[in-house]
Amino acid sequence: MSVLTEQEIRLLQELEKGEQTISGNRDRQGLRRLVEAGYVIEQITNISDTIYTITALGRAALRAAIEN
């Protein structure tokens, strides 16, 4: 994955605090790229709710981004 954007860093920092549930038609574009990179996993619970959780790879990418 290319360099993390500031938005992606913030998203990963939020997910480090605990999984997040996104409901309805909220924008998930930033999360999509993180899921595709393997930094975040998603679990669709129903037609409108998705749970996002940071992975070990995501934690490592976040640490690397913060150190640089």
Backbone as a printed PyTorch tensor [residue, N CA C, xyz], in Angstrom:
tensor([[[  0.8510,  -1.1790,   0.0000],
         [  0.0000,   0.0000,   0.0000],
         [  0.8850,   1.2260,   0.0000]],

        [[  0.4130,   2.2610,  -0.6270],
         [  1.1600,   3.5160,  -0.6150],
         [  1.0770,   4.1560,   0.7710]],

        [[  1.6520,   5.2920,   0.9000],
         [  1.6780,   6.0050,   2.1710],
         [  0.2460,   6.2560,   2.6640]],

        [[  0.0500,   6.0650,   3.9620],
         [ -1.2640,   6.3140,   4.5430],
         [ -1.5720,   7.8060,   4.5460]],

        [[ -2.8100,   8.1450,   4.2320],
         [ -3.2440,   9.5340,   4.3060],
         [ -3.5270,   9.8880,   5.7630]],

        [[ -3.6760,  11.1650,   6.0370],
         [ -4.0080,  11.6010,   7.3950],
         [ -5.3470,  11.0100,   7.8290]],

        [[ -6.3020,  10.9530,   6.9170],
         [ -7.6130,  10.3760,   7.2320],
         [ -7.4780,   8.8960,   7.5880]],

        [[ -6.6720,   8.1620,   6.8340],
         [ -6.4770,   6.7360,   7.1070],
         [ -5.7820,   6.5210,   8.4380]],

        [[ -4.8310,   7.3680,   8.7630],
         [ -4.1630,   7.2790,  10.0680],
         [ -5.1730,   7.5040,  11.1850]],

        [[ -6.0240,   8.5050,  11.0380],
         [ -7.0550,   8.7740,  12.0500],
         [ -8.0150,   7.5890,  12.1800]],

        [[ -8.4140,   7.0120,  11.0520],
         [ -9.3180,   5.8540,  11.0860],
         [ -8.6710,   4.6810,  11.8280]],

        [[ -7.4010,   4.4100,  11.5290],
         [ -6.6980,   3.3170,  12.2080],
         [ -6.5440,   3.6040,  13.6990]],

        [[ -6.2870,   4.8500,  14.0520],
         [ -6.1770,   5.2080,  15.4650],
         [ -7.5010,   4.9880,  16.1940]],

        [[ -8.6010,   5.3200,  15.5530],
         [ -9.9160,   5.0860,  16.1450],
         [-10.1790,   3.5910,  16.3050]],

        [[ -9.7970,   2.8160,  15.3090],
         [-10.0240,   1.3740,  15.3700],
         [ -9.1250,   0.6990,  16.4010]],

        [[ -7.9850,   1.3070,  16.6990],
         [ -7.1150,   0.7700,  17.7570],
         [ -7.8100,   0.8320,  19.1110]],

        [[ -8.6800,   1.7960,  19.2810],
         [ -9.4270,   1.9440,  20.5380],
         [-10.5180,   0.8940,  20.6620]],

        [[-10.9380,   0.3280,  19.5440],
         [-11.9890,  -0.6860,  19.5540],
         [-12.6980,  -0.7220,  18.2200]],

        [[-13.3340,  -1.8410,  17.9430],
         [-14.0350,  -1.9650,  16.6700],
         [-15.1150,  -0.9050,  16.5450]],

        [[-15.4220,  -0.5670,  15.3120],
         [-16.4100,   0.4770,  15.0270],
         [-17.5090,  -0.1050,  14.1450]],

        [[-18.7390,   0.2530,  14.4370],
         [-19.8660,  -0.1420,  13.5930],
         [-20.2890,   1.0570,  12.7720]],

        [[-20.3500,   0.8820,  11.4700],
         [-20.8050,   1.9230,  10.5560],
         [-22.1920,   1.5070,  10.0780]],

        [[-23.1430,   2.4030,  10.2340],
         [-24.5260,   2.1000,   9.8760],
         [-25.0180,   2.9950,   8.7540]],

        [[-25.9990,   2.5030,   8.0470],
         [-26.6660,   3.2920,   7.0230],
         [-25.7710,   3.6230,   5.8590]],

        [[-25.9970,   4.7910,   5.2990],
         [-25.2880,   5.1820,   4.0760],
         [-24.0870,   6.0860,   4.3430]],

        [[-23.4580,   5.9610,   5.4990],
         [-22.2550,   6.7480,   5.8020],
         [-21.1360,   6.3770,   4.8450]],

        [[-20.2930,   7.3400,   4.5280],
         [-19.1810,   7.1440,   3.5950],
         [-18.1770,   6.1470,   4.1670]],

        [[-17.8610,   5.1330,   3.3890],
         [-16.9190,   4.0990,   3.8140],
         [-15.7130,   4.0330,   2.8940]],

        [[-15.5290,   5.0310,   2.0520],
         [-14.4680,   5.0120,   1.0540],
         [-13.0860,   4.8570,   1.6870]],

        [[-12.7910,   5.6020,   2.7280],
         [-11.4860,   5.5040,   3.3820],
         [-11.2500,   4.1240,   3.9650]],

        [[-12.2910,   3.5320,   4.4960],
         [-12.1730,   2.1900,   5.0550],
         [-11.9860,   1.1400,   3.9720]],

        [[-12.5730,   1.3400,   2.8130],
         [-12.4710,   0.3760,   1.7130],
         [-11.0050,   0.1130,   1.3670]],

        [[-10.2160,   1.1710,   1.2380],
         [ -8.8050,   1.0250,   0.8880],
         [ -8.0410,   0.2850,   1.9820]],

        [[ -8.3800,   0.5470,   3.2390],
         [ -7.7290,  -0.1290,   4.3570],
         [ -8.0860,  -1.6140,   4.3950]],

        [[ -9.3300,  -1.9360,   4.0600],
         [ -9.7540,  -3.3410,   3.9840],
         [ -9.0010,  -4.0500,   2.8610]],

        [[ -8.9330,  -3.4110,   1.7040],
         [ -8.2420,  -4.0080,   0.5580],
         [ -6.7610,  -4.2540,   0.8410]],

        [[ -6.1530,  -3.4040,   1.6660],
         [ -4.7390,  -3.5480,   2.0140],
         [ -4.5140,  -4.5850,   3.1230]],

        [[ -5.6020,  -5.0430,   3.7580],
         [ -5.4760,  -6.0090,   4.8420],
         [ -5.2360,  -5.3730,   6.1950]],

        [[ -5.3830,  -4.0610,   6.2890],
         [ -5.1680,  -3.3460,   7.5410],
         [ -6.3990,  -3.3790,   8.4430]],

        [[ -7.5390,  -3.6380,   7.8470],
         [ -8.8140,  -3.6480,   8.5520],
         [ -9.6350,  -4.8120,   7.9990]],

        [[-10.3950,  -5.4590,   8.8790],
         [-11.3460,  -6.4540,   8.4050],
         [-12.7510,  -5.9180,   8.6320]],

        [[-13.6650,  -6.3530,   7.7680],
         [-15.0470,  -5.9290,   7.9120],
         [-15.9410,  -7.1390,   8.0840]],

        [[-16.9540,  -6.9680,   8.9080],
         [-17.9430,  -8.0150,   9.1190],
         [-19.3090,  -7.3700,   8.9060]],

        [[-19.9820,  -7.8000,   7.8700],
         [-21.3080,  -7.2570,   7.5730],
         [-22.3140,  -8.0020,   8.4260]],

        [[-23.0260,  -7.2580,   9.2690],
         [-23.9540,  -7.8880,  10.2050],
         [-25.3880,  -7.9080,   9.6900]],

        [[-25.7190,  -6.9450,   8.8730],
         [-27.0300,  -6.9220,   8.2230],
         [-26.9530,  -5.9900,   7.0240]],

        [[-28.0800,  -5.6820,   6.4350],
         [-28.0890,  -4.9070,   5.1860],
         [-27.4760,  -3.5190,   5.3320]],

        [[-27.4670,  -2.9550,   6.5300],
         [-26.9550,  -1.5920,   6.6660],
         [-25.7960,  -1.4340,   7.6420]],

        [[-25.4700,  -2.4480,   8.4280],
         [-24.4300,  -2.3230,   9.4470],
         [-23.2010,  -3.1620,   9.1100]],

        [[-22.0350,  -2.5560,   9.2880],
         [-20.7730,  -3.2550,   9.0820],
         [-19.8490,  -2.9340,  10.2560]],

        [[-19.2150,  -3.9670,  10.7940],
         [-18.2630,  -3.7980,  11.8900],
         [-16.8550,  -3.8260,  11.3040]],

        [[-16.0380,  -2.8400,  11.6870],
         [-14.6590,  -2.7430,  11.2190],
         [-13.7100,  -2.9470,  12.3930]],

        [[-12.6670,  -3.7570,  12.1610],
         [-11.6840,  -4.0820,  13.1960],
         [-10.2850,  -3.9860,  12.5940]],

        [[ -9.3560,  -3.3590,  13.3120],
         [ -7.9730,  -3.2490,  12.8430],
         [ -7.2780,  -4.6070,  12.9640]],

        [[ -6.3950,  -4.9190,  12.0380],
         [ -5.6200,  -6.1600,  12.0580],
         [ -4.2120,  -5.8800,  12.5950]],

        [[ -3.4670,  -6.9450,  12.8190],
         [ -2.0710,  -6.7910,  13.2510],
         [ -1.2760,  -6.0350,  12.1870]],

        [[ -1.5460,  -6.3210,  10.9290],
         [ -0.8830,  -5.6140,   9.8350],
         [ -1.2390,  -4.1210,   9.8730]],

        [[ -2.4790,  -3.8220,  10.1870],
         [ -2.9120,  -2.4330,  10.3080],
         [ -2.2260,  -1.7120,  11.4550]],

        [[ -2.0580,  -2.4080,  12.5700],
         [ -1.3430,  -1.8150,  13.7190],
         [  0.1060,  -1.5070,  13.3490]],

        [[  0.7270,  -2.4340,  12.6190],
         [  2.1160,  -2.2180,  12.2050],
         [  2.2210,  -1.0490,  11.2320]],

        [[  1.2860,  -0.9430,  10.3050],
         [  1.2890,   0.1650,   9.3420],
         [  1.0710,   1.4940,  10.0580]],

        [[  0.2080,   1.4840,  11.0540],
         [ -0.0510,   2.7030,  11.8250],
         [  1.2090,   3.1260,  12.5690]],

        [[  1.8850,   2.1950,  13.2190],
         [  3.1190,   2.5120,  13.9430],
         [  4.1640,   3.0760,  12.9910]],

        [[  4.3080,   2.4600,  11.8250],
         [  5.2850,   2.9340,  10.8370],
         [  4.9350,   4.3410,  10.3590]],

        [[  3.6610,   4.6130,  10.1540],
         [  3.2320,   5.9410,   9.6750],
         [  3.4790,   7.0120,  10.7310]],

        [[  3.2550,   6.6550,  11.9880],
         [  3.4520,   7.6260,  13.0640],
         [  4.9410,   7.9050,  13.2860]],

        [[  5.7690,   6.8850,  13.1140],
         [  7.2140,   7.0520,  13.3160],
         [  7.8600,   7.9030,  12.2230]],

        [[  7.2470,   7.9370,  11.0490],
         [  7.8320,   8.6950,   9.9330],
         [  7.3240,  10.0840,   9.8610]]])
